[in-house]
Structure formats: structure tokens, C-alpha cells
Amino acid sequence: MEHKCKITVLRKECFQDLQEQYLADPKSGPCFLFEVGQEFIVGQNDFFHMLDGKFCGEAWDAISRYVYAALQGGSIMNGWTNDEKMMIACCNDGTRPVIFKIERIDVEESSPKH
């Protein structure tokens, strides 16, 4: 069985008080790279190429271990979420995190036609 992984942007947060207190640009605002509802489908061959301008490096660093587990057919968060093929994770930007849903997609291999 082949496995893919679907990454969906669920939410973009912005902690203005932290930005004003700690950032060089106190009006940075929410993440400009992702949009709520945006989806990415990752296959085995895509895993090592997600940084080719398609995905934020910091976000990829935070979630890639879960994507890799999904692509290997593993349980992403057995016992933690209500579906072991799914988890919720976020990037590690402390003032404007992006929340992602990561889902393992099981793809039935089609039998060769004779």
C-alpha cells in the first residue's frame, strides 16, 4: 500500500502583544506565507523537495517528522487524537504560529492489467 500525506492550514494566529514587545518590526502581523484552507499533498518523492519554494522552512522543520511517519504508513498520533492517521501541529513561530492538520492518506495500489 502506498501512502501520501495531506497538510491543511487550519488557522493562522497572531500575538500582537508579543510582536510589539519582542520583534524588530512590532507590526509584523500574521504569517504571510500560508492561507487558511490551503492544502498540500505530499508523496514519497515530494518529501525531500518541500523546501523548493513550496513550504516555509521553519514550518517544515516543525512538522516534517509527522509527515515522514505518515508516508511510511505509521500511526501519527496513536492515542492522542481521535484518529491515529491525523494530528494537529503548528510551526514554531512564537508570535504568529500557523496551525496545520496532517493526515495520512492510504492509497490502494491498483493491480496491473493483463
MOPAC internal coordinates of N, CA, C and O (Angstrom, degrees):
PM7 1SCF
backbone

  N    0.0000 0     0.00 0     0.00 0    0    0    0
  C    1.4564 1     0.00 0     0.00 0    1    0    0
  C    1.5278 1   108.75 1     0.00 0    2    1    0
  O    1.2310 1   121.45 1   -44.18 1    3    2    1
  N    1.2988 1   114.83 1   135.82 1    3    2    1
  C    1.4641 1   121.42 1   176.66 1    5    3    2
  C    1.5236 1   108.76 1   -91.20 1    6    5    3
  O    1.2310 1   120.85 1   -27.75 1    7    6    5
  N    1.3240 1   115.98 1   152.25 1    7    6    5
  C    1.4582 1   120.49 1   179.37 1    9    7    6
  C    1.5226 1   109.52 1  -129.96 1   10    9    7
  O    1.2310 1   121.60 1   -36.67 1   11   10    9
  N    1.3061 1   114.54 1   143.33 1   11   10    9
  C    1.4584 1   121.78 1   173.07 1   13   11   10
  C    1.5157 1   107.18 1  -125.64 1   14   13   11
  O    1.2310 1   120.96 1    -4.76 1   15   14   13
  N    1.3112 1   115.77 1   175.24 1   15   14   13
  C    1.4540 1   119.69 1   179.07 1   17   15   14
  C    1.5251 1   108.68 1  -137.02 1   18   17   15
  O    1.2310 1   121.22 1   -48.35 1   19   18   17
  N    1.3063 1   115.27 1   131.65 1   19   18   17
  C    1.4620 1   121.39 1   177.09 1   21   19   18
  C    1.5231 1   108.22 1  -106.63 1   22   21   19
  O    1.2310 1   121.24 1   -52.38 1   23   22   21
  N    1.3228 1   115.24 1   127.62 1   23   22   21
  C    1.4629 1   121.74 1   177.54 1   25   23   22
  C    1.5244 1   107.13 1  -113.28 1   26   25   23
  O    1.2310 1   120.32 1   -56.58 1   27   26   25
  N    1.3138 1   116.99 1   123.42 1   27   26   25
  C    1.4608 1   122.09 1  -179.79 1   29   27   26
  C    1.5206 1   109.17 1  -120.16 1   30   29   27
  O    1.2310 1   120.66 1   -46.92 1   31   30   29
  N    1.3258 1   116.34 1   133.08 1   31   30   29
  C    1.4631 1   120.95 1   175.63 1   33   31   30
  C    1.5297 1   107.15 1   -80.05 1   34   33   31
  O    1.2310 1   120.90 1   -65.89 1   35   34   33
  N    1.3272 1   115.88 1   114.11 1   35   34   33
  C    1.4662 1   120.77 1  -178.79 1   37   35   34
  C    1.5157 1   113.02 1   -89.81 1   38   37   35
  O    1.2310 1   120.94 1   141.92 1   39   38   37
  N    1.3360 1   115.82 1   -38.08 1   39   38   37
  C    1.4549 1   118.64 1  -172.14 1   41   39   38
  C    1.5268 1   109.90 1  -159.06 1   42   41   39
  O    1.2310 1   121.11 1   -29.81 1   43   42   41
  N    1.3029 1   115.48 1   150.19 1   43   42   41
  C    1.4592 1   122.92 1   172.16 1   45   43   42
  C    1.5174 1   107.44 1  -122.55 1   46   45   43
  O    1.2310 1   120.80 1   -58.74 1   47   46   45
  N    1.3196 1   116.07 1   121.26 1   47   46   45
  C    1.4493 1   120.63 1  -179.92 1   49   47   46
  C    1.5309 1   109.75 1  -103.27 1   50   49   47
  O    1.2310 1   120.60 1   -21.04 1   51   50   49
  N    1.3023 1   116.46 1   158.96 1   51   50   49
  C    1.4626 1   121.08 1   176.11 1   53   51   50
  C    1.5250 1   107.99 1  -147.37 1   54   53   51
  O    1.2310 1   120.98 1   -61.46 1   55   54   53
  N    1.3215 1   115.74 1   118.54 1   55   54   53
  C    1.4497 1   121.81 1   179.67 1   57   55   54
  C    1.5251 1   108.25 1  -102.18 1   58   57   55
  O    1.2310 1   121.82 1   -94.35 1   59   58   57
  N    1.3263 1   114.12 1    85.65 1   59   58   57
  C    1.4586 1   122.40 1  -175.19 1   61   59   58
  C    1.5262 1   112.14 1   -57.06 1   62   61   59
  O    1.2310 1   120.20 1   141.26 1   63   62   61
  N    1.3433 1   117.22 1   -38.74 1   63   62   61
  C    1.4627 1   120.06 1  -179.42 1   65   63   62
  C    1.5243 1   111.47 1   -61.65 1   66   65   63
  O    1.2310 1   120.19 1   140.61 1   67   66   65
  N    1.3288 1   117.25 1   -39.39 1   67   66   65
  C    1.4675 1   120.78 1   178.35 1   69   67   66
  C    1.5262 1   111.05 1   -71.75 1   70   69   67
  O    1.2310 1   120.61 1   142.66 1   71   70   69
  N    1.3266 1   116.44 1   -37.34 1   71   70   69
  C    1.4605 1   119.49 1   177.49 1   73   71   70
  C    1.5299 1   110.43 1   -62.87 1   74   73   71
  O    1.2310 1   120.46 1   134.76 1   75   74   73
  N    1.3210 1   116.73 1   -45.24 1   75   74   73
  C    1.4708 1   120.60 1  -179.61 1   77   75   74
  C    1.5199 1   111.54 1   -63.35 1   78   77   75
  O    1.2310 1   120.63 1   145.50 1   79   78   77
  N    1.3156 1   116.41 1   -34.50 1   79   78   77
  C    1.4580 1   120.17 1  -176.60 1   81   79   78
  C    1.5252 1   113.31 1   -82.02 1   82   81   79
  O    1.2310 1   119.75 1   146.86 1   83   82   81
  N    1.3528 1   118.08 1   -33.14 1   83   82   81
  C    1.4552 1   119.19 1  -168.22 1   85   83   82
  C    1.5296 1   116.75 1  -121.41 1   86   85   83
  O    1.2310 1   119.10 1   160.71 1   87   86   85
  N    1.3115 1   119.32 1   -19.29 1   87   86   85
  C    1.4616 1   119.32 1  -173.48 1   89   87   86
  C    1.5230 1   112.95 1   -91.93 1   90   89   87
  O    1.2310 1   121.17 1   -29.35 1   91   90   89
  N    1.3226 1   115.37 1   150.65 1   91   90   89
  C    1.4645 1   121.21 1   175.51 1   93   91   90
  C    1.5195 1   110.23 1   -62.88 1   94   93   91
  O    1.2310 1   120.70 1   144.09 1   95   94   93
  N    1.3483 1   116.27 1   -35.91 1   95   94   93
  C    1.4621 1   121.52 1   173.96 1   97   95   94
  C    1.5287 1   107.18 1  -108.82 1   98   97   95
  O    1.2310 1   119.78 1   -85.62 1   99   98   97
  N    1.3218 1   118.02 1    94.38 1   99   98   97
  C    1.4649 1   121.06 1  -174.57 1  101   99   98
  C    1.5242 1   114.28 1   -66.71 1  102  101   99
  O    1.2310 1   119.83 1   172.45 1  103  102  101
  N    1.3113 1   117.93 1    -7.55 1  103  102  101
  C    1.4720 1   122.16 1   178.16 1  105  103  102
  C    1.5295 1   110.85 1  -112.40 1  106  105  103
  O    1.2310 1   120.06 1  -147.23 1  107  106  105
  N    1.3198 1   117.50 1    32.77 1  107  106  105
  C    1.4744 1   122.38 1  -176.88 1  109  107  106
  C    1.5191 1   113.01 1   -57.36 1  110  109  107
  O    1.2310 1   120.31 1   140.70 1  111  110  109
  N    1.3109 1   117.01 1   -39.30 1  111  110  109
  C    1.4549 1   120.48 1   179.34 1  113  111  110
  C    1.5201 1   112.70 1    76.76 1  114  113  111
  O    1.2310 1   120.83 1     7.94 1  115  114  113
  N    1.3331 1   116.01 1  -172.06 1  115  114  113
  C    1.4671 1   120.62 1  -178.11 1  117  115  114
  C    1.5298 1   111.45 1   -70.50 1  118  117  115
  O    1.2310 1   120.89 1   -14.07 1  119  118  117
  N    1.3092 1   115.91 1   165.93 1  119  118  117
  C    1.4626 1   122.52 1   178.53 1  121  119  118
  C    1.5247 1   110.26 1   -55.19 1  122  121  119
  O    1.2310 1   120.98 1   -46.21 1  123  122  121
  N    1.3238 1   115.73 1   133.79 1  123  122  121
  C    1.4729 1   120.38 1  -179.17 1  125  123  122
  C    1.5255 1   112.11 1   -97.69 1  126  125  123
  O    1.2310 1   119.55 1   176.26 1  127  126  125
  N    1.3377 1   118.47 1    -3.74 1  127  126  125
  C    1.4634 1   120.88 1  -176.46 1  129  127  126
  C    1.5195 1   114.51 1   -87.20 1  130  129  127
  O    1.2310 1   120.49 1   152.75 1  131  130  129
  N    1.3269 1   116.68 1   -27.25 1  131  130  129
  C    1.4581 1   120.52 1  -175.17 1  133  131  130
  C    1.5248 1   110.52 1  -119.85 1  134  133  131
  O    1.2310 1   121.18 1   -24.41 1  135  134  133
  N    1.3290 1   115.34 1   155.59 1  135  134  133
  C    1.4640 1   122.54 1   174.90 1  137  135  134
  C    1.5214 1   108.88 1  -125.22 1  138  137  135
  O    1.2310 1   120.09 1   -37.54 1  139  138  137
  N    1.3075 1   117.43 1   142.46 1  139  138  137
  C    1.4539 1   122.24 1   177.51 1  141  139  138
  C    1.5268 1   108.33 1   -57.98 1  142  141  139
  O    1.2310 1   120.90 1   -47.12 1  143  142  141
  N    1.3345 1   115.89 1   132.88 1  143  142  141
  C    1.4579 1   121.98 1  -178.62 1  145  143  142
  C    1.5204 1   113.78 1    93.49 1  146  145  143
  O    1.2310 1   120.16 1   165.96 1  147  146  145
  N    1.2963 1   117.30 1   -14.04 1  147  146  145
  C    1.4650 1   121.44 1   179.06 1  149  147  146
  C    1.5271 1   109.39 1   -61.65 1  150  149  147
  O    1.2310 1   120.60 1   -41.00 1  151  150  149
  N    1.3507 1   116.46 1   139.00 1  151  150  149
  C    1.4569 1   121.56 1  -177.99 1  153  151  150
  C    1.5191 1   110.89 1  -127.05 1  154  153  151
  O    1.2310 1   121.54 1   -33.07 1  155  154  153
  N    1.3184 1   114.65 1   146.93 1  155  154  153
  C    1.4563 1   122.79 1   175.56 1  157  155  154
  C    1.5217 1   107.53 1  -131.01 1  158  157  155
  O    1.2310 1   119.88 1   -47.91 1  159  158  157
  N    1.3236 1   117.83 1   132.09 1  159  158  157
  C    1.4593 1   122.40 1   173.45 1  161  159  158
  C    1.5248 1   106.71 1  -107.82 1  162  161  159
  O    1.2310 1   121.04 1   -55.42 1  163  162  161
  N    1.3278 1   115.62 1   124.58 1  163  162  161
  C    1.4583 1   121.45 1  -176.49 1  165  163  162
  C    1.5230 1   108.62 1  -115.89 1  166  165  163
  O    1.2310 1   120.62 1   -52.58 1  167  166  165
  N    1.3265 1   116.42 1   127.42 1  167  166  165
  C    1.4618 1   122.26 1   173.24 1  169  167  166
  C    1.5126 1   109.51 1  -108.13 1  170  169  167
  O    1.2310 1   120.97 1    -3.43 1  171  170  169
  N    1.3262 1   115.75 1   176.57 1  171  170  169
  C    1.4670 1   120.61 1  -179.54 1  173  171  170
  C    1.5223 1   111.87 1   -52.37 1  174  173  171
  O    1.2310 1   120.15 1   135.59 1  175  174  173
  N    1.3316 1   117.32 1   -44.41 1  175  174  173
  C    1.4604 1   120.53 1  -176.47 1  177  175  174
  C    1.5284 1   112.98 1   -74.05 1  178  177  175
  O    1.2310 1   120.34 1   162.42 1  179  178  177
  N    1.3213 1   116.95 1   -17.58 1  179  178  177
  C    1.4671 1   121.14 1  -178.56 1  181  179  178
  C    1.5180 1   113.14 1   -86.56 1  182  181  179
  O    1.2310 1   120.32 1   160.12 1  183  182  181
  N    1.3200 1   116.99 1   -19.88 1  183  182  181
  C    1.4605 1   120.67 1  -169.10 1  185  183  182
  C    1.5256 1   112.78 1   -53.64 1  186  185  183
  O    1.2310 1   119.96 1   131.38 1  187  186  185
  N    1.3174 1   117.67 1   -48.62 1  187  186  185
  C    1.4557 1   120.33 1  -176.07 1  189  187  186
  C    1.5225 1   112.93 1   -83.98 1  190  189  187
  O    1.2310 1   119.90 1  -177.17 1  191  190  189
  N    1.3269 1   117.80 1     2.83 1  191  190  189
  C    1.4603 1   121.10 1  -178.41 1  193  191  190
  C    1.5254 1   113.09 1  -115.60 1  194  193  191
  O    1.2310 1   119.61 1  -170.91 1  195  194  193
  N    1.3080 1   118.34 1     9.09 1  195  194  193
  C    1.4641 1   120.43 1  -177.61 1  197  195  194
  C    1.5309 1   112.08 1   -65.13 1  198  197  195
  O    1.2310 1   120.16 1   160.23 1  199  198  197
  N    1.2989 1   117.29 1   -19.77 1  199  198  197
  C    1.4559 1   118.63 1  -178.91 1  201  199  198
  C    1.5250 1   112.73 1   -87.66 1  202  201  199
  O    1.2310 1   120.00 1  -174.73 1  203  202  201
  N    1.3159 1   117.61 1     5.27 1  203  202  201
  C    1.4689 1   121.35 1   179.21 1  205  203  202
  C    1.5242 1   111.07 1   -76.73 1  206  205  203
  O    1.2310 1   120.86 1  -129.36 1  207  206  205
  N    1.3139 1   115.97 1    50.64 1  207  206  205
  C    1.4558 1   120.75 1   177.96 1  209  207  206
  C    1.5118 1   114.99 1    81.39 1  210  209  207
  O    1.2310 1   119.73 1  -178.33 1  211  210  209
  N    1.3202 1   118.12 1     1.67 1  211  210  209
  C    1.4576 1   121.10 1  -177.33 1  213  211  210
  C    1.5215 1   113.61 1   -96.05 1  214  213  211
  O    1.2310 1   120.58 1   162.99 1  215  214  213
  N    1.3208 1   116.49 1   -17.01 1  215  214  213
  C    1.4586 1   119.30 1  -171.43 1  217  215  214
  C    1.5194 1   109.06 1  -149.07 1  218  217  215
  O    1.2310 1   120.04 1   -33.66 1  219  218  217
  N    1.2941 1   117.53 1   146.34 1  219  218  217
  C    1.4598 1   123.06 1   177.11 1  221  219  218
  C    1.5320 1   109.43 1   -67.45 1  222  221  219
  O    1.2310 1   120.42 1   -46.98 1  223  222  221
  N    1.3127 1   116.80 1   133.02 1  223  222  221
  C    1.4606 1   121.43 1  -179.11 1  225  223  222
  C    1.5133 1   113.41 1   -61.14 1  226  225  223
  O    1.2310 1   120.03 1   138.62 1  227  226  225
  N    1.3175 1   117.56 1   -41.38 1  227  226  225
  C    1.4662 1   121.01 1   179.36 1  229  227  226
  C    1.5277 1   110.93 1   -65.98 1  230  229  227
  O    1.2310 1   120.34 1   137.53 1  231  230  229
  N    1.3222 1   116.95 1   -42.47 1  231  230  229
  C    1.4638 1   120.26 1   178.63 1  233  231  230
  C    1.5258 1   110.17 1   -65.32 1  234  233  231
  O    1.2310 1   120.41 1   136.49 1  235  234  233
  N    1.3362 1   116.82 1   -43.51 1  235  234  233
  C    1.4683 1   120.92 1   179.82 1  237  235  234
  C    1.5246 1   109.94 1   -61.03 1  238  237  235
  O    1.2310 1   120.34 1   138.99 1  239  238  237
  N    1.3351 1   116.96 1   -41.01 1  239  238  237
  C    1.4537 1   120.79 1   178.61 1  241  239  238
  C    1.5292 1   111.05 1   -60.21 1  242  241  239
  O    1.2310 1   120.32 1   143.44 1  243  242  241
  N    1.3163 1   117.00 1   -36.56 1  243  242  241
  C    1.4626 1   121.36 1  -177.38 1  245  243  242
  C    1.5296 1   113.13 1   -76.07 1  246  245  243
  O    1.2310 1   119.63 1   148.87 1  247  246  245
  N    1.3426 1   118.30 1   -31.13 1  247  246  245
  C    1.4717 1   119.56 1  -173.52 1  249  247  246
  C    1.5232 1   114.55 1  -113.07 1  250  249  247
  O    1.2310 1   119.40 1   170.12 1  251  250  249
  N    1.3225 1   118.76 1    -9.88 1  251  250  249
  C    1.4731 1   120.18 1  -171.63 1  253  251  250
  C    1.5246 1   113.07 1   -60.96 1  254  253  251
  O    1.2310 1   119.35 1   148.71 1  255  254  253
  N    1.3099 1   118.84 1   -31.29 1  255  254  253
  C    1.4759 1   119.90 1   179.01 1  257  255  254
  C    1.5170 1   111.43 1   -62.97 1  258  257  255
  O    1.2310 1   120.17 1   145.48 1  259  258  257
  N    1.3300 1   117.28 1   -34.52 1  259  258  257
  C    1.4611 1   121.16 1   179.15 1  261  259  258
  C    1.5253 1   110.56 1   -76.00 1  262  261  259
  O    1.2310 1   120.69 1   142.96 1  263  262  261
  N    1.3229 1   116.28 1   -37.04 1  263  262  261
  C    1.4619 1   120.91 1   176.00 1  265  263  262
  C    1.5271 1   109.12 1   -62.31 1  266  265  263
  O    1.2310 1   120.43 1   135.10 1  267  266  265
  N    1.3274 1   116.79 1   -44.90 1  267  266  265
  C    1.4586 1   121.19 1   179.77 1  269  267  266
  C    1.5322 1   111.15 1   -60.90 1  270  269  267
  O    1.2310 1   120.33 1   136.56 1  271  270  269
  N    1.3240 1   116.98 1   -43.44 1  271  270  269
  C    1.4682 1   120.66 1   178.26 1  273  271  270
  C    1.5272 1   110.38 1   -60.16 1  274  273  271
  O    1.2310 1   120.53 1   138.05 1  275  274  273
  N    1.3280 1   116.59 1   -41.95 1  275  274  273
  C    1.4622 1   120.61 1   179.37 1  277  275  274
  C    1.5269 1   110.78 1   -63.76 1  278  277  275
  O    1.2310 1   120.22 1   136.39 1  279  278  277
  N    1.3192 1   117.19 1   -43.61 1  279  278  277
  C    1.4689 1   121.21 1  -178.83 1  281  279  278
  C    1.5175 1   111.83 1   -65.10 1  282  281  279
  O    1.2310 1   119.95 1   155.86 1  283  282  281
  N    1.3176 1   117.70 1   -24.14 1  283  282  281
  C    1.4636 1   121.58 1   177.65 1  285  283  282
  C    1.5279 1   111.78 1   -88.36 1  286  285  283
  O    1.2310 1   120.42 1   179.49 1  287  286  285
  N    1.3423 1   116.79 1    -0.51 1  287  286  285
  C    1.4631 1   120.77 1   179.22 1  289  287  286
  C    1.5109 1   113.53 1    86.08 1  290  289  287
  O    1.2310 1   120.59 1  -168.16 1  291  290  289
  N    1.3209 1   116.48 1    11.84 1  291  290  289
  C    1.4551 1   120.45 1  -176.97 1  293  291  290
  C    1.5141 1   113.67 1   -81.33 1  294  293  291
  O    1.2310 1   121.99 1   -13.11 1  295  294  293
  N    1.3044 1   113.80 1   166.89 1  295  294  293
  C    1.4521 1   121.33 1   172.86 1  297  295  294
  C    1.5206 1   107.31 1   -78.60 1  298  297  295
  O    1.2310 1   120.25 1   -56.64 1  299  298  297
  N    1.3099 1   117.12 1   123.36 1  299  298  297
  C    1.4588 1   119.92 1  -176.46 1  301  299  298
  C    1.5213 1   110.87 1   -74.32 1  302  301  299
  O    1.2310 1   120.06 1   133.57 1  303  302  301
  N    1.3125 1   117.49 1   -46.43 1  303  302  301
  C    1.4602 1   121.13 1  -177.82 1  305  303  302
  C    1.5191 1   111.12 1  -146.06 1  306  305  303
  O    1.2310 1   120.49 1  -120.04 1  307  306  305
  N    1.3126 1   116.67 1    59.96 1  307  306  305
  C    1.4533 1   121.86 1  -178.88 1  309  307  306
  C    1.5238 1   111.03 1   -57.28 1  310  309  307
  O    1.2310 1   120.81 1   -56.42 1  311  310  309
  N    1.3207 1   116.05 1   123.58 1  311  310  309
  C    1.4542 1   121.32 1   177.81 1  313  311  310
  C    1.5199 1   114.66 1    85.53 1  314  313  311
  O    1.2310 1   119.65 1   171.54 1  315  314  313
  N    1.3207 1   118.28 1    -8.46 1  315  314  313
  C    1.4576 1   120.89 1  -178.79 1  317  315  314
  C    1.5243 1   110.75 1  -101.75 1  318  317  315
  O    1.2310 1   120.45 1   137.00 1  319  318  317
  N    1.3271 1   116.74 1   -43.00 1  319  318  317
  C    1.4628 1   120.64 1   177.56 1  321  319  318
  C    1.5324 1   108.78 1  -106.15 1  322  321  319
  O    1.2310 1   120.64 1   -10.80 1  323  322  321
  N    1.3174 1   116.39 1   169.20 1  323  322  321
  C    1.4623 1   119.78 1  -178.43 1  325  323  322
  C    1.5311 1   112.77 1   -79.37 1  326  325  323
  O    1.2310 1   120.07 1  -178.42 1  327  326  325
  N    1.3161 1   117.47 1     1.58 1  327  326  325
  C    1.4578 1   123.10 1   176.41 1  329  327  326
  C    1.5258 1   107.22 1  -146.15 1  330  329  327
  O    1.2310 1   120.00 1   -64.10 1  331  330  329
  N    1.3062 1   117.60 1   115.90 1  331  330  329
  C    1.4659 1   120.50 1  -175.16 1  333  331  330
  C    1.5197 1   113.76 1   -64.42 1  334  333  331
  O    1.2310 1   120.06 1   167.28 1  335  334  333
  N    1.3398 1   117.49 1   -12.72 1  335  334  333
  C    1.4638 1   121.37 1   178.72 1  337  335  334
  C    1.5317 1   112.10 1   -92.34 1  338  337  335
  O    1.2310 1   119.83 1  -170.48 1  339  338  337
  N    1.3290 1   117.93 1     9.52 1  339  338  337
  C    1.4658 1   121.24 1  -174.95 1  341  339  338
  C    1.5211 1   110.04 1  -142.51 1  342  341  339
  O    1.2310 1   121.41 1   -31.74 1  343  342  341
  N    1.3167 1   114.91 1   148.26 1  343  342  341
  C    1.4609 1   120.00 1   170.94 1  345  343  342
  C    1.5148 1   109.79 1  -150.96 1  346  345  343
  O    1.2310 1   121.14 1   -18.17 1  347  346  345
  N    1.3117 1   115.42 1   161.83 1  347  346  345
  C    1.4538 1   123.00 1   175.65 1  349  347  346
  C    1.5257 1   106.54 1  -110.84 1  350  349  347
  O    1.2310 1   120.64 1   -50.31 1  351  350  349
  N    1.3329 1   116.37 1   129.69 1  351  350  349
  C    1.4618 1   121.43 1  -179.71 1  353  351  350
  C    1.5218 1   108.11 1  -142.96 1  354  353  351
  O    1.2310 1   120.56 1    -9.63 1  355  354  353
  N    1.3147 1   116.53 1   170.37 1  355  354  353
  C    1.4624 1   119.61 1   179.03 1  357  355  354
  C    1.5181 1   110.78 1  -141.91 1  358  357  355
  O    1.2310 1   121.69 1   -18.04 1  359  358  357
  N    1.3123 1   114.38 1   161.96 1  359  358  357
  C    1.4584 1   119.77 1   175.17 1  361  359  358
  C    1.5201 1   108.17 1   -71.91 1  362  361  359
  O    1.2310 1   120.58 1    -8.66 1  363  362  361
  N    1.3143 1   116.50 1   171.34 1  363  362  361
  C    1.4476 1   119.61 1  -175.72 1  365  363  362
  C    1.5246 1   113.88 1  -102.65 1  366  365  363
  O    1.2310 1   120.13 1  -151.94 1  367  366  365
  N    1.3200 1   117.36 1    28.06 1  367  366  365
  C    1.4657 1   121.17 1   172.59 1  369  367  366
  C    1.5309 1   107.09 1   -83.04 1  370  369  367
  O    1.2310 1   120.45 1   -70.97 1  371  370  369
  N    1.3096 1   116.74 1   109.03 1  371  370  369
  C    1.4550 1   121.34 1  -173.56 1  373  371  370
  C    1.5124 1   115.98 1   -70.18 1  374  373  371
  O    1.2310 1   119.43 1   163.03 1  375  374  373
  N    1.3215 1   118.70 1   -16.97 1  375  374  373
  C    1.4608 1   119.19 1   179.77 1  377  375  374
  C    1.5196 1   112.98 1  -105.38 1  378  377  375
  O    1.2310 1   120.17 1   165.73 1  379  378  377
  N    1.3341 1   117.29 1   -14.27 1  379  378  377
  C    1.4709 1   119.96 1   178.62 1  381  379  378
  C    1.5260 1   110.94 1  -151.63 1  382  381  379
  O    1.2310 1   120.49 1  -116.91 1  383  382  381
  N    1.3292 1   116.67 1    63.09 1  383  382  381
  C    1.4655 1   119.55 1  -177.99 1  385  383  382
  C    1.5235 1   112.65 1   -69.10 1  386  385  383
  O    1.2310 1   121.76 1   -30.67 1  387  386  385
  N    1.3097 1   114.25 1   149.33 1  387  386  385
  C    1.4614 1   122.65 1   173.73 1  389  387  386
  C    1.5207 1   106.72 1  -109.98 1  390  389  387
  O    1.2310 1   120.57 1   -48.48 1  391  390  389
  N    1.3306 1   116.53 1   131.52 1  391  390  389
  C    1.4545 1   123.06 1  -177.34 1  393  391  390
  C    1.5306 1   108.23 1   -99.60 1  394  393  391
  O    1.2310 1   120.93 1   -51.69 1  395  394  393
  N    1.3355 1   115.82 1   128.31 1  395  394  393
  C    1.4572 1   122.25 1  -177.78 1  397  395  394
  C    1.5222 1   111.32 1  -117.56 1  398  397  395
  O    1.2310 1   120.87 1   -34.77 1  399  398  397
  N    1.3384 1   115.94 1   145.23 1  399  398  397
  C    1.4639 1   121.77 1   166.24 1  401  399  398
  C    1.5152 1   106.07 1  -102.44 1  402  401  399
  O    1.2310 1   120.37 1   -51.71 1  403  402  401
  N    1.3203 1   116.89 1   128.29 1  403  402  401
  C    1.4535 1   123.21 1  -177.75 1  405  403  402
  C    1.5236 1   106.99 1  -115.64 1  406  405  403
  O    1.2310 1   120.44 1   -57.02 1  407  406  405
  N    1.3347 1   116.76 1   122.98 1  407  406  405
  C    1.4621 1   120.74 1  -175.59 1  409  407  406
  C    1.5211 1   111.54 1  -128.10 1  410  409  407
  O    1.2310 1   120.83 1   -47.06 1  411  410  409
  N    1.3304 1   116.02 1   132.94 1  411  410  409
  C    1.4616 1   120.71 1   171.67 1  413  411  410
  C    1.5089 1   108.68 1   -80.21 1  414  413  411
  O    1.2310 1   120.83 1   -48.79 1  415  414  413
  N    1.3193 1   116.01 1   131.21 1  415  414  413
  C    1.4591 1   121.94 1   176.88 1  417  415  414
  C    1.5297 1   107.11 1  -112.42 1  418  417  415
  O    1.2310 1   120.41 1   -59.64 1  419  418  417
  N    1.3192 1   116.82 1   120.36 1  419  418  417
  C    1.4529 1   121.63 1   178.26 1  421  419  418
  C    1.5334 1   108.06 1   -91.58 1  422  421  419
  O    1.2310 1   121.07 1   -57.45 1  423  422  421
  N    1.3232 1   115.55 1   122.55 1  423  422  421
  C    1.4579 1   121.38 1  -177.19 1  425  423  422
  C    1.5242 1   108.32 1  -110.25 1  426  425  423
  O    1.2310 1   121.04 1   -63.17 1  427  426  425
  N    1.3078 1   115.61 1   116.83 1  427  426  425
  C    1.4680 1   120.06 1   177.26 1  429  427  426
  C    1.5176 1   108.81 1   -68.36 1  430  429  427
  O    1.2310 1   121.00 1   -48.72 1  431  430  429
  N    1.3160 1   115.68 1   131.28 1  431  430  429
  C    1.4539 1   119.98 1   177.55 1  433  431  430
  C    1.5139 1   108.50 1   -77.80 1  434  433  431
  O    1.2310 1   121.01 1   -47.52 1  435  434  433
  N    1.3107 1   115.67 1   132.48 1  435  434  433
  C    1.4538 1   118.99 1   178.81 1  437  435  434
  C    1.5143 1   109.42 1   -79.65 1  438  437  435
  O    1.2310 1   121.20 1   -37.39 1  439  438  437
  N    1.3072 1   115.32 1   142.61 1  439  438  437
  C    1.4647 1   119.54 1   179.39 1  441  439  438
  C    1.5209 1   109.78 1   -75.72 1  442  441  439
  O    1.2310 1   120.10 1   -37.53 1  443  442  441
  N    1.3367 1   117.42 1   142.47 1  443  442  441
  C    1.4629 1   120.24 1  -179.13 1  445  443  442
  C    1.5242 1   111.55 1   -63.62 1  446  445  443
  O    1.2310 1   121.24 1   -39.34 1  447  446  445
  N    1.2987 1   115.23 1   140.66 1  447  446  445
  C    1.4683 1   119.94 1   179.13 1  449  447  446
  C    1.5225 1   109.34 1   -85.26 1  450  449  447
  O    1.2310 1   121.00 1   -42.78 1  451  450  449
  N    1.3153 1   115.69 1   137.22 1  451  450  449
  C    1.4714 1   120.70 1  -179.62 1  453  451  450
  C    1.4968 1   110.55 1  -103.01 1  454  453  451
  O    1.2310 1   120.10 1   180.00 1  455  454  453

